[in-house]
Amino acid sequence: MVGSVQDPVTSSVVTDPRQAVAAAMEGAATAWLAALAADQRGDALFDSPLLPDADAERVRWYYTPTDHGGLALRHQSAHQQSLAMQLVASGLSRAGYATVSTVVGLENVLDQVEGWTARWARERGRDPGLYWIRVFGVPGGPVWGWRFGGHHISLNNLIVDGRLVSTTPCFIGADPASTLLLGGAPLRPLGGIEDVARNLVRSFTAEQRKHALLHESAISDIVSGNRARVTHGDTMMHMQDLWRGQFEDPALNKLVDDIDERAEQASGYTEADHAALAITVPPKGICARDLDSTQRADLRRLIALYTGRVATAMTELHFARYATDAVLDVTWFGWAGGMAPDDPHYYRIQGPDLLIEYDNTQRQANHAHAIWRDLSADFGFDTLAEHRKHHSH
């Protein structure tokens, strides 16, 4: 039975995919929290999203190597880590979990790439143990959620009245984006979503490409950044704004400034260029209405690779939603940069409630970021507001 699970309390079979995944998350979160010591629970468990202060923390998310908030894996026993990863897996497809796990492990590779010199105000700058998990509210309560995040990972989930109502923002990055394994095969955690998009833009006619091209050069990062809400006119956030506050060490603040400056120099972007890449309504690029049937199928496949990150029962819902012609016909695709595999590039897919961004520009186009946002459901803002309205005292 697709999307079904047995409720651990009533033993009845739940068939609503949103309820089924929420029930699996509840069981995993409850088991993890029960295994923690009292001092660990202080970091792991936060107040309910119904409380404004708690919700302000819930929607504060990052993809840089900063403190993401919660209980870090390195501060957990092996058994506790296993239970934590079971919670992470409850919100992901098998391929999504494998990708997230690979990105976490890439911290070891990145440490070597950088000559073991990165620090970022912690004992080890690139640390696969510094991925944080935090639960907001009581699992199984009317409103609760959880977050898993660290360098290049941010997974955000909200459950209201026993239903999973939000799985976005959902960020996965990779640095290096490609590295060789024994035998010469490349390890490319985000290779699929890069290749499908490149093949799509390469299939465009000259006229289609003219409409799809946002800029001859690639912007240096995703434009939406780590904003809690995305709005018309948003331009790229700079590196300095992507951390949990400033560093106490002035040298680290200067390092962030230098990284941002190098990225901007490499892209060649001016304020006018950033304005040209701003997120707008209506969207920029080429509308799916102007693609042929093969190209439309490729765009559907590309979107499905993003929505396919989450639990399988949920991916089927998302695919059915975005696969319809009515939705695809108001979806736009834009590309910036070159089309060779080693060219810095960026692409964006945008619809009324869909925003996907991908960039592979930094470190000589070997450092990729990929974000999927459901603008009608990010962080469950609207559902949470409705719940507050109907349950206020």
Buried (B, 14 or more C-beta within 10 A) or exposed (E): EEBBBEBEEEEEEBEBBBBBBBBBBBBBBBBBBEBBEEEBBEBBBBBBBBBEEBBEBBBEBBBBBBBBBBBBBBBBEEEBBEBBBBBBBBBBBEBBBEBBBBBBEBBEBBBEBEEEEBBBEEEBBBBBBBBBBBBBBBBBBBBBBBBBBBBBBBBBBBBBEBBBBBBBBBBBBBBBBBBEEEEEEEBBBBBBBBBBBBEBBEBBEEEBBEBBBBBEBBBBBBBBBBBBEBEEEBBBBBBEEBBEEEBEEEEBBEBBEEBBEEBBEBBEBEEEBBEBBEBEEEBBBBBBEBBEEEBBBBBBBBBBBBBBBBBBBBBBBBBEBBBEEEBBBBBBBBBBBBBEEEBBBBBBBBBEBBBBBBBBBBBEBBBBBBBBBBBEBBBBBEBBEEBBEEEEE
